[in-house]
Amino acid sequence: MRDIWWTVDPHDDGTKPSCDEYPFAETTQGGTTYNPPNRSIKWVPLKENRQQGGILRTFFGRYHILPGDKFYVQAGRY
């Protein structure tokens, strides 16, 4: 099976759907590394997906997380 990557119109106003995934696509374990049910995708508004990507990149920069570095994600309440 080959990977399918969706393209998004750069002139979109942010309301068209965009594929959001977990683990995050920007991580070593993200994208299509795992098969379902070990990964999750959901269609979200492009604007939201871009905002979340910016938050994630800020987190990587602030805590000096480099490609291949391990970090812990706690989902839900703590």
PDB file of N, CA, C, O and CB in Angstrom:
ATOM      1  N   MET A   1       0.841  -1.178   0.000  1.00  0.00           N
ATOM      2  CA  MET A   1       0.000   0.000   0.000  1.00  0.00           C
ATOM      3  C   MET A   1       0.884   1.238   0.000  1.00  0.00           C
ATOM      4  O   MET A   1       1.837   1.317   0.774  1.00  0.00           O
ATOM      5  CB  MET A   1      -0.955   0.000   1.213  1.00  0.00           C
ATOM      6  N   ARG A   2       0.584   2.184  -0.842  1.00  0.00           N
ATOM      7  CA  ARG A   2       1.386   3.406  -0.885  1.00  0.00           C
ATOM      8  C   ARG A   2       0.752   4.485  -0.015  1.00  0.00           C
ATOM      9  O   ARG A   2      -0.459   4.511   0.202  1.00  0.00           O
ATOM     10  CB  ARG A   2       1.536   3.906  -2.335  1.00  0.00           C
ATOM     11  N   ASP A   3       1.605   5.364   0.470  1.00  0.00           N
ATOM     12  CA  ASP A   3       1.118   6.481   1.291  1.00  0.00           C
ATOM     13  C   ASP A   3       0.352   7.455   0.417  1.00  0.00           C
ATOM     14  O   ASP A   3       0.721   7.693  -0.733  1.00  0.00           O
ATOM     15  CB  ASP A   3       2.290   7.203   2.008  1.00  0.00           C
ATOM     16  N   ILE A   4      -0.701   8.010   0.959  1.00  0.00           N
ATOM     17  CA  ILE A   4      -1.475   9.029   0.260  1.00  0.00           C
ATOM     18  C   ILE A   4      -1.351  10.324   1.041  1.00  0.00           C
ATOM     19  O   ILE A   4      -1.703  10.376   2.220  1.00  0.00           O
ATOM     20  CB  ILE A   4      -2.973   8.606   0.098  1.00  0.00           C
ATOM     21  N   TRP A   5      -0.859  11.356   0.403  1.00  0.00           N
ATOM     22  CA  TRP A   5      -0.717  12.652   1.049  1.00  0.00           C
ATOM     23  C   TRP A   5      -1.698  13.604   0.405  1.00  0.00           C
ATOM     24  O   TRP A   5      -1.790  13.668  -0.821  1.00  0.00           O
ATOM     25  CB  TRP A   5       0.738  13.189   0.944  1.00  0.00           C
ATOM     26  N   TRP A   6      -2.425  14.336   1.208  1.00  0.00           N
ATOM     27  CA  TRP A   6      -3.422  15.281   0.724  1.00  0.00           C
ATOM     28  C   TRP A   6      -2.778  16.643   0.582  1.00  0.00           C
ATOM     29  O   TRP A   6      -1.950  17.036   1.403  1.00  0.00           O
ATOM     30  CB  TRP A   6      -4.641  15.347   1.673  1.00  0.00           C
ATOM     31  N   THR A   7      -3.151  17.350  -0.442  1.00  0.00           N
ATOM     32  CA  THR A   7      -2.673  18.717  -0.603  1.00  0.00           C
ATOM     33  C   THR A   7      -3.803  19.669  -0.258  1.00  0.00           C
ATOM     34  O   THR A   7      -4.979  19.341  -0.412  1.00  0.00           O
ATOM     35  CB  THR A   7      -2.155  18.968  -2.046  1.00  0.00           C
ATOM     36  N   VAL A   8      -3.439  20.829   0.201  1.00  0.00           N
ATOM     37  CA  VAL A   8      -4.424  21.823   0.622  1.00  0.00           C
ATOM     38  C   VAL A   8      -4.176  23.093  -0.175  1.00  0.00           C
ATOM     39  O   VAL A   8      -3.029  23.492  -0.374  1.00  0.00           O
ATOM     40  CB  VAL A   8      -4.343  22.097   2.164  1.00  0.00           C
ATOM     41  N   ASP A   9      -5.227  23.714  -0.621  1.00  0.00           N
ATOM     42  CA  ASP A   9      -5.153  24.955  -1.374  1.00  0.00           C
ATOM     43  C   ASP A   9      -4.576  26.055  -0.481  1.00  0.00           C
ATOM     44  O   ASP A   9      -5.175  26.375   0.546  1.00  0.00           O
ATOM     45  CB  ASP A   9      -6.552  25.357  -1.915  1.00  0.00           C
ATOM     46  N   PRO A  10      -3.423  26.648  -0.844  1.00  0.00           N
ATOM     47  CA  PRO A  10      -2.824  27.682   0.006  1.00  0.00           C
ATOM     48  C   PRO A  10      -3.675  28.955   0.098  1.00  0.00           C
ATOM     49  O   PRO A  10      -3.437  29.798   0.964  1.00  0.00           O
ATOM     50  CB  PRO A  10      -1.449  28.035  -0.518  1.00  0.00           C
ATOM     51  N   HIS A  11      -4.654  29.095  -0.784  1.00  0.00           N
ATOM     52  CA  HIS A  11      -5.521  30.273  -0.761  1.00  0.00           C
ATOM     53  C   HIS A  11      -6.812  30.019   0.024  1.00  0.00           C
ATOM     54  O   HIS A  11      -7.707  30.864   0.054  1.00  0.00           O
ATOM     55  CB  HIS A  11      -5.859  30.699  -2.187  1.00  0.00           C
ATOM     56  N   ASP A  12      -6.894  28.858   0.652  1.00  0.00           N
ATOM     57  CA  ASP A  12      -8.079  28.521   1.441  1.00  0.00           C
ATOM     58  C   ASP A  12      -8.206  29.487   2.612  1.00  0.00           C
ATOM     59  O   ASP A  12      -7.204  29.951   3.156  1.00  0.00           O
ATOM     60  CB  ASP A  12      -8.010  27.056   1.947  1.00  0.00           C
ATOM     61  N   ASP A  13      -9.419  29.780   2.989  1.00  0.00           N
ATOM     62  CA  ASP A  13      -9.665  30.701   4.103  1.00  0.00           C
ATOM     63  C   ASP A  13      -9.561  30.027   5.466  1.00  0.00           C
ATOM     64  O   ASP A  13      -9.844  30.655   6.486  1.00  0.00           O
ATOM     65  CB  ASP A  13     -11.031  31.326   3.958  1.00  0.00           C
ATOM     66  N   GLY A  14      -9.161  28.766   5.497  1.00  0.00           N
ATOM     67  CA  GLY A  14      -8.975  28.066   6.770  1.00  0.00           C
ATOM     68  C   GLY A  14     -10.165  27.252   7.192  1.00  0.00           C
ATOM     69  O   GLY A  14     -10.162  26.669   8.276  1.00  0.00           O
ATOM     70  N   THR A  15     -11.188  27.195   6.360  1.00  0.00           N
ATOM     71  CA  THR A  15     -12.374  26.438   6.741  1.00  0.00           C
ATOM     72  C   THR A  15     -12.449  25.069   6.079  1.00  0.00           C
ATOM     73  O   THR A  15     -13.218  24.216   6.521  1.00  0.00           O
ATOM     74  CB  THR A  15     -13.603  27.223   6.403  1.00  0.00           C
ATOM     75  N   LYS A  16     -11.667  24.842   5.028  1.00  0.00           N
ATOM     76  CA  LYS A  16     -11.676  23.530   4.383  1.00  0.00           C
ATOM     77  C   LYS A  16     -11.019  22.516   5.325  1.00  0.00           C
ATOM     78  O   LYS A  16     -10.164  22.884   6.131  1.00  0.00           O
ATOM     79  CB  LYS A  16     -10.934  23.574   2.998  1.00  0.00           C
ATOM     80  N   PRO A  17     -11.414  21.249   5.226  1.00  0.00           N
ATOM     81  CA  PRO A  17     -10.824  20.258   6.130  1.00  0.00           C
ATOM     82  C   PRO A  17      -9.368  19.946   5.804  1.00  0.00           C
ATOM     83  O   PRO A  17      -8.937  20.005   4.652  1.00  0.00           O
ATOM     84  CB  PRO A  17     -11.630  18.985   6.088  1.00  0.00           C
ATOM     85  N   SER A  18      -8.632  19.614   6.849  1.00  0.00           N
ATOM     86  CA  SER A  18      -7.232  19.253   6.764  1.00  0.00           C
ATOM     87  C   SER A  18      -7.022  18.051   7.675  1.00  0.00           C
ATOM     88  O   SER A  18      -7.652  17.952   8.728  1.00  0.00           O
ATOM     89  CB  SER A  18      -6.298  20.451   7.159  1.00  0.00           C
ATOM     90  N   CYS A  19      -6.150  17.151   7.281  1.00  0.00           N
ATOM     91  CA  CYS A  19      -5.927  15.926   8.050  1.00  0.00           C
ATOM     92  C   CYS A  19      -4.990  16.202   9.228  1.00  0.00           C
ATOM     93  O   CYS A  19      -3.859  16.652   9.047  1.00  0.00           O
ATOM     94  CB  CYS A  19      -5.343  14.815   7.145  1.00  0.00           C
ATOM     95  N   ASP A  20      -5.477  15.927  10.425  1.00  0.00           N
ATOM     96  CA  ASP A  20      -4.674  16.062  11.635  1.00  0.00           C
ATOM     97  C   ASP A  20      -4.416  14.657  12.158  1.00  0.00           C
ATOM     98  O   ASP A  20      -5.308  13.810  12.113  1.00  0.00           O
ATOM     99  CB  ASP A  20      -5.388  16.961  12.718  1.00  0.00           C
ATOM    100  N   GLU A  21      -3.215  14.397  12.650  1.00  0.00           N
ATOM    101  CA  GLU A  21      -2.869  13.044  13.049  1.00  0.00           C
ATOM    102  C   GLU A  21      -2.178  13.002  14.406  1.00  0.00           C
ATOM    103  O   GLU A  21      -1.603  13.985  14.873  1.00  0.00           O
ATOM    104  CB  GLU A  21      -1.984  12.412  12.005  1.00  0.00           C
ATOM    105  N   TYR A  22      -2.257  11.831  15.016  1.00  0.00           N
ATOM    106  CA  TYR A  22      -1.546  11.555  16.269  1.00  0.00           C
ATOM    107  C   TYR A  22      -1.054  10.117  16.201  1.00  0.00           C
ATOM    108  O   TYR A  22      -1.859   9.238  15.894  1.00  0.00           O
ATOM    109  CB  TYR A  22      -2.468  11.788  17.535  1.00  0.00           C
ATOM    110  N   PRO A  23       0.193   9.821  16.463  1.00  0.00           N
ATOM    111  CA  PRO A  23       1.245  10.738  16.856  1.00  0.00           C
ATOM    112  C   PRO A  23       1.454  11.828  15.797  1.00  0.00           C
ATOM    113  O   PRO A  23       1.180  11.634  14.613  1.00  0.00           O
ATOM    114  CB  PRO A  23       2.545   9.972  17.093  1.00  0.00           C
ATOM    115  N   PHE A  24       1.942  12.962  16.258  1.00  0.00           N
ATOM    116  CA  PHE A  24       2.121  14.122  15.408  1.00  0.00           C
ATOM    117  C   PHE A  24       2.968  13.780  14.187  1.00  0.00           C
ATOM    118  O   PHE A  24       3.963  13.065  14.305  1.00  0.00           O
ATOM    119  CB  PHE A  24       2.761  15.259  16.192  1.00  0.00           C
ATOM    120  N   ALA A  25       2.582  14.282  13.020  1.00  0.00           N
ATOM    121  CA  ALA A  25       3.308  14.002  11.779  1.00  0.00           C
ATOM    122  C   ALA A  25       4.756  14.488  11.849  1.00  0.00           C
ATOM    123  O   ALA A  25       5.626  13.927  11.183  1.00  0.00           O
ATOM    124  CB  ALA A  25       2.597  14.658  10.593  1.00  0.00           C
ATOM    125  N   GLU A  26       5.021  15.512  12.638  1.00  0.00           N
ATOM    126  CA  GLU A  26       6.371  16.073  12.728  1.00  0.00           C
ATOM    127  C   GLU A  26       7.309  15.234  13.593  1.00  0.00           C
ATOM    128  O   GLU A  26       8.485  15.570  13.736  1.00  0.00           O
ATOM    129  CB  GLU A  26       6.304  17.476  13.277  1.00  0.00           C
ATOM    130  N   THR A  27       6.802  14.153  14.167  1.00  0.00           N
ATOM    131  CA  THR A  27       7.648  13.308  15.009  1.00  0.00           C
ATOM    132  C   THR A  27       8.074  12.054  14.258  1.00  0.00           C
ATOM    133  O   THR A  27       7.491  11.700  13.234  1.00  0.00           O
ATOM    134  CB  THR A  27       6.914  12.926  16.302  1.00  0.00           C
ATOM    135  N   THR A  28       9.100  11.386  14.781  1.00  0.00           N
ATOM    136  CA  THR A  28       9.602  10.161  14.175  1.00  0.00           C
ATOM    137  C   THR A  28       8.519   9.101  14.096  1.00  0.00           C
ATOM    138  O   THR A  28       8.483   8.323  13.142  1.00  0.00           O
ATOM    139  CB  THR A  28      10.789   9.632  14.957  1.00  0.00           C
ATOM    140  N   GLN A  29       7.637   9.060  15.083  1.00  0.00           N
ATOM    141  CA  GLN A  29       6.586   8.041  15.127  1.00  0.00           C
ATOM    142  C   GLN A  29       5.301   8.489  14.434  1.00  0.00           C
ATOM    143  O   GLN A  29       4.319   7.746  14.412  1.00  0.00           O
ATOM    144  CB  GLN A  29       6.284   7.677  16.566  1.00  0.00           C
ATOM    145  N   GLY A  30       5.298   9.682  13.874  1.00  0.00           N
ATOM    146  CA  GLY A  30       4.076  10.229  13.319  1.00  0.00           C
ATOM    147  C   GLY A  30       3.789   9.835  11.884  1.00  0.00           C
ATOM    148  O   GLY A  30       4.466   8.996  11.291  1.00  0.00           O
ATOM    149  N   GLY A  31       2.761  10.473  11.351  1.00  0.00           N
ATOM    150  CA  GLY A  31       2.357  10.217   9.980  1.00  0.00           C
ATOM    151  C   GLY A  31       1.819   8.811   9.805  1.00  0.00           C
ATOM    152  O   GLY A  31       0.877   8.411  10.490  1.00  0.00           O
ATOM    153  N   THR A  32       2.411   8.066   8.898  1.00  0.00           N
ATOM    154  CA  THR A  32       1.938   6.703   8.615  1.00  0.00           C
ATOM    155  C   THR A  32       2.878   5.645   9.174  1.00  0.00           C
ATOM    156  O   THR A  32       2.861   4.505   8.710  1.00  0.00           O
ATOM    157  CB  THR A  32       1.780   6.502   7.113  1.00  0.00           C
ATOM    158  N   THR A  33       3.698   5.997  10.160  1.00  0.00           N
ATOM    159  CA  THR A  33       4.628   5.029  10.756  1.00  0.00           C
ATOM    160  C   THR A  33       3.891   3.831  11.333  1.00  0.00           C
ATOM    161  O   THR A  33       4.309   2.689  11.145  1.00  0.00           O
ATOM    162  CB  THR A  33       5.464   5.695  11.847  1.00  0.00           C
ATOM    163  N   TYR A  34       2.797   4.091  12.035  1.00  0.00           N
ATOM    164  CA  TYR A  34       2.005   3.017  12.639  1.00  0.00           C
ATOM    165  C   TYR A  34       0.734   2.785  11.839  1.00  0.00           C
ATOM    166  O   TYR A  34       0.225   3.687  11.175  1.00  0.00           O
ATOM    167  CB  TYR A  34       1.660   3.349  14.103  1.00  0.00           C
ATOM    168  N   ASN A  35       0.239   1.579  11.914  1.00  0.00           N
ATOM    169  CA  ASN A  35      -1.046   1.258  11.308  1.00  0.00           C
ATOM    170  C   ASN A  35      -2.152   1.463  12.328  1.00  0.00           C
ATOM    171  O   ASN A  35      -1.905   1.377  13.531  1.00  0.00           O
ATOM    172  CB  ASN A  35      -1.058  -0.188  10.773  1.00  0.00           C
ATOM    173  N   PRO A  36      -3.377   1.734  11.864  1.00  0.00           N
ATOM    174  CA  PRO A  36      -4.498   1.795  12.800  1.00  0.00           C
ATOM    175  C   PRO A  36      -4.605   0.461  13.533  1.00  0.00           C
ATOM    176  O   PRO A  36      -4.354  -0.565  12.901  1.00  0.00           O
ATOM    177  CB  PRO A  36      -5.829   2.129  12.060  1.00  0.00           C
ATOM    178  N   PRO A  37      -4.946   0.397  14.776  1.00  0.00           N
ATOM    179  CA  PRO A  37      -5.467   1.462  15.625  1.00  0.00           C
ATOM    180  C   PRO A  37      -4.383   2.186  16.417  1.00  0.00           C
ATOM    181  O   PRO A  37      -4.694   2.874  17.389  1.00  0.00           O
ATOM    182  CB  PRO A  37      -6.482   0.898  16.572  1.00  0.00           C
ATOM    183  N   ASN A  38      -3.127   2.048  16.024  1.00  0.00           N
ATOM    184  CA  ASN A  38      -2.037   2.674  16.766  1.00  0.00           C
ATOM    185  C   ASN A  38      -1.731   4.093  16.310  1.00  0.00           C
ATOM    186  O   ASN A  38      -0.740   4.689  16.731  1.00  0.00           O
ATOM    187  CB  ASN A  38      -0.802   1.839  16.644  1.00  0.00           C
ATOM    188  N   ARG A  39      -2.570   4.620  15.463  1.00  0.00           N
ATOM    189  CA  ARG A  39      -2.489   6.028  15.070  1.00  0.00           C
ATOM    190  C   ARG A  39      -3.914   6.527  14.904  1.00  0.00           C
ATOM    191  O   ARG A  39      -4.857   5.743  14.796  1.00  0.00           O
ATOM    192  CB  ARG A  39      -1.650   6.223  13.743  1.00  0.00           C
ATOM    193  N   SER A  40      -4.049   7.816  14.885  1.00  0.00           N
ATOM    194  CA  SER A  40      -5.381   8.404  14.775  1.00  0.00           C
ATOM    195  C   SER A  40      -5.327   9.576  13.805  1.00  0.00           C
ATOM    196  O   SER A  40      -4.397  10.382  13.846  1.00  0.00           O
ATOM    197  CB  SER A  40      -5.910   8.861  16.165  1.00  0.00           C
ATOM    198  N   ILE A  41      -6.313   9.667  12.944  1.00  0.00           N
ATOM    199  CA  ILE A  41      -6.426  10.837  12.072  1.00  0.00           C
ATOM    200  C   ILE A  41      -7.829  11.398  12.196  1.00  0.00           C
ATOM    201  O   ILE A  41      -8.785  10.672  12.469  1.00  0.00           O
ATOM    202  CB  ILE A  41      -6.101  10.479  10.590  1.00  0.00           C
ATOM    203  N   LYS A  42      -7.936  12.684  11.994  1.00  0.00           N
ATOM    204  CA  LYS A  42      -9.235  13.352  12.051  1.00  0.00           C
ATOM    205  C   LYS A  42      -9.174  14.566  11.138  1.00  0.00           C
ATOM    206  O   LYS A  42      -8.151  15.244  11.048  1.00  0.00           O
ATOM    207  CB  LYS A  42      -9.611  13.764  13.521  1.00  0.00           C
ATOM    208  N   TRP A  43     -10.274  14.823  10.472  1.00  0.00           N
ATOM    209  CA  TRP A  43     -10.359  16.008   9.626  1.00  0.00           C
ATOM    210  C   TRP A  43     -10.751  17.197  10.495  1.00  0.00           C
ATOM    211  O   TRP A  43     -11.767  17.166  11.189  1.00  0.00           O
ATOM    212  CB  TRP A  43     -11.382  15.803   8.465  1.00  0.00           C
ATOM    213  N   VAL A  44      -9.939  18.232  10.448  1.00  0.00           N
ATOM    214  CA  VAL A  44     -10.176  19.448  11.220  1.00  0.00           C
ATOM    215  C   VAL A  44     -10.043  20.645  10.275  1.00  0.00           C
ATOM    216  O   VAL A  44      -9.458  20.511   9.200  1.00  0.00           O
ATOM    217  CB  VAL A  44      -9.174  19.562  12.428  1.00  0.00           C
ATOM    218  N   PRO A  45     -10.571  21.802  10.651  1.00  0.00           N
ATOM    219  CA  PRO A  45     -10.380  22.992   9.811  1.00  0.00           C
ATOM    220  C   PRO A  45      -8.893  23.300   9.637  1.00  0.00           C
ATOM    221  O   PRO A  45      -8.122  23.205  10.592  1.00  0.00           O
ATOM    222  CB  PRO A  45     -11.105  24.210  10.424  1.00  0.00           C
ATOM    223  N   LEU A  46      -8.495  23.665   8.428  1.00  0.00           N
ATOM    224  CA  LEU A  46      -7.101  23.955   8.125  1.00  0.00           C
ATOM    225  C   LEU A  46      -6.520  24.982   9.085  1.00  0.00           C
ATOM    226  O   LEU A  46      -5.387  24.830   9.541  1.00  0.00           O
ATOM    227  CB  LEU A  46      -6.966  24.446   6.697  1.00  0.00           C
ATOM    228  N   LYS A  47      -7.276  26.017   9.392  1.00  0.00           N
ATOM    229  CA  LYS A  47      -6.793  27.064  10.307  1.00  0.00           C
ATOM    230  C   LYS A  47      -6.410  26.466  11.661  1.00  0.00           C
ATOM    231  O   LYS A  47      -5.368  26.803  12.223  1.00  0.00           O
ATOM    232  CB  LYS A  47      -7.871  28.158  10.496  1.00  0.00           C
ATOM    233  N   GLU A  48      -7.261  25.577  12.182  1.00  0.00           N
ATOM    234  CA  GLU A  48      -6.980  24.928  13.463  1.00  0.00           C
ATOM    235  C   GLU A  48      -5.725  24.055  13.372  1.00  0.00           C
ATOM    236  O   GLU A  48      -4.889  24.061  14.276  1.00  0.00           O
ATOM    237  CB  GLU A  48      -8.186  24.080  13.909  1.00  0.00           C
ATOM    238  N   ASN A  49      -5.603  23.311  12.281  1.00  0.00           N
ATOM    239  CA  ASN A  49      -4.446  22.436  12.098  1.00  0.00           C
ATOM    240  C   ASN A  49      -3.152  23.255  12.052  1.00  0.00           C
ATOM    241  O   ASN A  49      -2.146  22.862  12.642  1.00  0.00           O
ATOM    242  CB  ASN A  49      -4.598  21.603  10.806  1.00  0.00           C
ATOM    243  N   ARG A  50      -3.180  24.378  11.360  1.00  0.00           N
ATOM    244  CA  ARG A  50      -1.993  25.240  11.281  1.00  0.00           C
ATOM    245  C   ARG A  50      -1.654  25.836  12.646  1.00  0.00           C
ATOM    246  O   ARG A  50      -0.479  25.931  13.002  1.00  0.00           O
ATOM    247  CB  ARG A  50      -2.216  26.367  10.257  1.00  0.00           C
ATOM    248  N   GLN A  51      -2.666  26.237  13.412  1.00  0.00           N
ATOM    249  CA  GLN A  51      -2.415  26.798  14.750  1.00  0.00           C
ATOM    250  C   GLN A  51      -1.781  25.741  15.653  1.00  0.00           C
ATOM    251  O   GLN A  51      -0.828  26.028  16.378  1.00  0.00           O
ATOM    252  CB  GLN A  51      -3.735  27.326  15.383  1.00  0.00           C
ATOM    253  N   GLN A  52      -2.308  24.528  15.606  1.00  0.00           N
ATOM    254  CA  GLN A  52      -1.759  23.456  16.439  1.00  0.00           C
ATOM    255  C   GLN A  52      -0.333  23.116  16.023  1.00  0.00           C
ATOM    256  O   GLN A  52       0.513  22.830  16.871  1.00  0.00           O
ATOM    257  CB  GLN A  52      -2.643  22.205  16.355  1.00  0.00           C
ATOM    258  N   GLY A  53      -0.064  23.147  14.716  1.00  0.00           N
ATOM    259  CA  GLY A  53       1.300  22.910  14.238  1.00  0.00           C
ATOM    260  C   GLY A  53       2.258  23.965  14.757  1.00  0.00           C
ATOM    261  O   GLY A  53       3.392  23.651  15.122  1.00  0.00           O
ATOM    262  N   GLY A  54       1.810  25.222  14.795  1.00  0.00           N
ATOM    263  CA  GLY A  54       2.644  26.296  15.337  1.00  0.00           C
ATOM    264  C   GLY A  54       2.930  26.111  16.814  1.00  0.00           C
ATOM    265  O   GLY A  54       4.045  26.353  17.276  1.00  0.00           O
ATOM    266  N   ILE A  55       1.921  25.682  17.548  1.00  0.00           N
ATOM    267  CA  ILE A  55       2.107  25.413  18.984  1.00  0.00           C
ATOM    268  C   ILE A  55       3.126  24.298  19.183  1.00  0.00           C
ATOM    269  O   ILE A  55       3.991  24.390  20.054  1.00  0.00           O
ATOM    270  CB  ILE A  55       0.760  25.031  19.653  1.00  0.00           C
ATOM    271  N   LEU A  56       3.024  23.253  18.379  1.00  0.00           N
ATOM    272  CA  LEU A  56       3.953  22.128  18.496  1.00  0.00           C
ATOM    273  C   LEU A  56       5.382  22.556  18.140  1.00  0.00           C
ATOM    274  O   LEU A  56       6.326  22.184  18.838  1.00  0.00           O
ATOM    275  CB  LEU A  56       3.503  20.967  17.584  1.00  0.00           C
ATOM    276  N   ARG A  57       5.552  23.330  17.069  1.00  0.00           N
ATOM    277  CA  ARG A  57       6.891  23.801  16.704  1.00  0.00           C
ATOM    278  C   ARG A  57       7.468  24.712  17.789  1.00  0.00           C
ATOM    279  O   ARG A  57       8.666  24.657  18.064  1.00  0.00           O
ATOM    280  CB  ARG A  57       6.848  24.546  15.356  1.00  0.00           C
ATOM    281  N   THR A  58       6.635  25.545  18.404  1.00  0.00           N
ATOM    282  CA  THR A  58       7.095  26.398  19.507  1.00  0.00           C
ATOM    283  C   THR A  58       7.566  25.541  20.675  1.00  0.00           C
ATOM    284  O   THR A  58       8.601  25.820  21.280  1.00  0.00           O
ATOM    285  CB  THR A  58       5.970  27.357  19.966  1.00  0.00           C
ATOM    286  N   PHE A  59       6.799  24.492  20.992  1.00  0.00           N
ATOM    287  CA  PHE A  59       7.175  23.572  22.071  1.00  0.00           C
ATOM    288  C   PHE A  59       8.532  22.931  21.770  1.00  0.00           C
ATOM    289  O   PHE A  59       9.402  22.883  22.639  1.00  0.00           O
ATOM    290  CB  PHE A  59       6.091  22.477  22.259  1.00  0.00           C
ATOM    291  N   PHE A  60       8.712  22.437  20.539  1.00  0.00           N
ATOM    292  CA  PHE A  60       9.995  21.815  20.178  1.00  0.00           C
ATOM    293  C   PHE A  60      11.144  22.806  20.340  1.00  0.00           C
ATOM    294  O   PHE A  60      12.206  22.456  20.857  1.00  0.00           O
ATOM    295  CB  PHE A  60       9.954  21.289  18.729  1.00  0.00           C
ATOM    296  N   GLY A  61      10.928  24.031  19.900  1.00  0.00           N
ATOM    297  CA  GLY A  61      11.986  25.037  20.006  1.00  0.00           C
ATOM    298  C   GLY A  61      12.275  25.439  21.437  1.00  0.00           C
ATOM    299  O   GLY A  61      13.437  25.539  21.831  1.00  0.00           O
ATOM    300  N   ARG A  62      11.232  25.672  22.220  1.00  0.00           N
ATOM    301  CA  ARG A  62      11.395  26.121  23.602  1.00  0.00           C
ATOM    302  C   ARG A  62      12.148  25.092  24.446  1.00  0.00           C
ATOM    303  O   ARG A  62      12.972  25.453  25.286  1.00  0.00           O
ATOM    304  CB  ARG A  62      10.029  26.407  24.226  1.00  0.00           C
ATOM    305  N   TYR A  63      11.865  23.832  24.220  1.00  0.00           N
ATOM    306  CA  TYR A  63      12.483  22.774  25.033  1.00  0.00           C
ATOM    307  C   TYR A  63      13.611  22.049  24.304  1.00  0.00           C
ATOM    308  O   TYR A  63      14.057  20.982  24.727  1.00  0.00           O
ATOM    309  CB  TYR A  63      11.431  21.767  25.455  1.00  0.00           C
ATOM    310  N   HIS A  64      14.064  22.644  23.202  1.00  0.00           N
ATOM    311  CA  HIS A  64      15.221  22.133  22.456  1.00  0.00           C
ATOM    312  C   HIS A  64      15.067  20.663  22.079  1.00  0.00           C
ATOM    313  O   HIS A  64      16.004  19.874  22.213  1.00  0.00           O
ATOM    314  CB  HIS A  64      16.489  22.318  23.273  1.00  0.00           C
ATOM    315  N   ILE A  65      13.883  20.308  21.611  1.00  0.00           N
ATOM    316  CA  ILE A  65      13.630  18.934  21.174  1.00  0.00           C
ATOM    317  C   ILE A  65      14.047  18.832  19.713  1.00  0.00           C
ATOM    318  O   ILE A  65      13.504  19.518  18.847  1.00  0.00           O
ATOM    319  CB  ILE A  65      12.115  18.530  21.365  1.00  0.00           C
ATOM    320  N   LEU A  66      15.014  17.971  19.457  1.00  0.00           N
ATOM    321  CA  LEU A  66      15.559  17.786  18.120  1.00  0.00           C
ATOM    322  C   LEU A  66      14.974  16.532  17.486  1.00  0.00           C
ATOM    323  O   LEU A  66      14.426  15.686  18.193  1.00  0.00           O
ATOM    324  CB  LEU A  66      17.094  17.701  18.165  1.00  0.00           C
ATOM    325  N   PRO A  67      15.080  16.395  16.152  1.00  0.00           N
ATOM    326  CA  PRO A  67      14.572  15.177  15.505  1.00  0.00           C
ATOM    327  C   PRO A  67      15.162  13.926  16.156  1.00  0.00           C
ATOM    328  O   PRO A  67      16.376  13.823  16.333  1.00  0.00           O
ATOM    329  CB  PRO A  67      14.897  15.190  13.996  1.00  0.00           C
ATOM    330  N   GLY A  68      14.305  12.993  16.503  1.00  0.00           N
ATOM    331  CA  GLY A  68      14.734  11.746  17.141  1.00  0.00           C
ATOM    332  C   GLY A  68      14.731  11.797  18.661  1.00  0.00           C
ATOM    333  O   GLY A  68      14.803  10.749  19.303  1.00  0.00           O
ATOM    334  N   ASP A  69      14.648  12.999  19.264  1.00  0.00           N
ATOM    335  CA  ASP A  69      14.591  13.106  20.724  1.00  0.00           C
ATOM    336  C   ASP A  69      13.273  12.527  21.229  1.00  0.00           C
ATOM    337  O   ASP A  69      12.246  12.604  20.555  1.00  0.00           O
ATOM    338  CB  ASP A  69      14.747  14.584  21.179  1.00  0.00           C
ATOM    339  N   LYS A  70      13.322  11.954  22.410  1.00  0.00           N
ATOM    340  CA  LYS A  70      12.120  11.416  23.032  1.00  0.00           C
ATOM    341  C   LYS A  70      11.493  12.482  23.927  1.00  0.00           C
ATOM    342  O   LYS A  70      12.190  13.272  24.564  1.00  0.00           O
ATOM    343  CB  LYS A  70      12.445  10.135  23.846  1.00  0.00           C
ATOM    344  N   PHE A  71      10.166  12.486  23.960  1.00  0.00           N
ATOM    345  CA  PHE A  71       9.440  13.348  24.883  1.00  0.00           C
ATOM    346  C   PHE A  71       8.132  12.646  25.214  1.00  0.00           C
ATOM    347  O   PHE A  71       7.671  11.780  24.471  1.00  0.00           O
ATOM    348  CB  PHE A  71       9.190  14.781  24.274  1.00  0.00           C
ATOM    349  N   TYR A  72       7.551  13.025  26.322  1.00  0.00           N
ATOM    350  CA  TYR A  72       6.350  12.375  26.846  1.00  0.00           C
ATOM    351  C   TYR A  72       5.140  13.240  26.596  1.00  0.00           C
ATOM    352  O   TYR A  72       5.179  14.448  26.831  1.00  0.00           O
ATOM    353  CB  TYR A  72       6.493  12.082  28.342  1.00  0.00           C
ATOM    354  N   VAL A  73       4.074  12.645  26.128  1.00  0.00           N
ATOM    355  CA  VAL A  73       2.822  13.354  25.918  1.00  0.00           C
ATOM    356  C   VAL A  73       1.806  12.793  26.896  1.00  0.00           C
ATOM    357  O   VAL A  73       1.518  11.597  26.879  1.00  0.00           O
ATOM    358  CB  VAL A  73       2.326  13.221  24.442  1.00  0.00           C
ATOM    359  N   GLN A  74       1.267  13.645  27.741  1.00  0.00           N
ATOM    360  CA  GLN A  74       0.214  13.224  28.656  1.00  0.00           C
ATOM    361  C   GLN A  74      -1.104  13.732  28.116  1.00  0.00           C
ATOM    362  O   GLN A  74      -1.323  14.939  28.018  1.00  0.00           O
ATOM    363  CB  GLN A  74       0.467  13.745  30.103  1.00  0.00           C
ATOM    364  N   ALA A  75      -1.971  12.819  27.771  1.00  0.00           N
ATOM    365  CA  ALA A  75      -3.283  13.198  27.224  1.00  0.00           C
ATOM    366  C   ALA A  75      -4.332  13.055  28.313  1.00  0.00           C
ATOM    367  O   ALA A  75      -4.363  12.060  29.036  1.00  0.00           O
ATOM    368  CB  ALA A  75      -3.655  12.323  25.985  1.00  0.00           C
ATOM    369  N   GLY A  76      -5.169  14.032  28.420  1.00  0.00           N
ATOM    370  CA  GLY A  76      -6.227  13.963  29.421  1.00  0.00           C
ATOM    371  C   GLY A  76      -5.820  14.667  30.703  1.00  0.00           C
ATOM    372  O   GLY A  76      -4.878  15.458  30.737  1.00  0.00           O
ATOM    373  N   ARG A  77      -6.555  14.355  31.748  1.00  0.00           N
ATOM    374  CA  ARG A  77      -6.324  15.005  33.053  1.00  0.00           C
ATOM    375  C   ARG A  77      -5.131  14.391  33.773  1.00  0.00           C
ATOM    376  O   ARG A  77      -4.772  13.237  33.539  1.00  0.00           O
ATOM    377  CB  ARG A  77      -7.577  14.896  33.939  1.00  0.00           C
ATOM    378  N   TYR A  78      -4.532  15.174  34.644  1.00  0.00           N
ATOM    379  CA  TYR A  78      -3.412  14.667  35.438  1.00  0.00           C
ATOM    380  C   TYR A  78      -3.593  14.980  36.881  1.00  0.00           C
ATOM    381  O   TYR A  78      -2.745  14.628  37.700  1.00  0.00           O
ATOM    382  CB  TYR A  78      -2.106  15.236  34.958  1.00  0.00           C
TER     383      TYR A  78
END
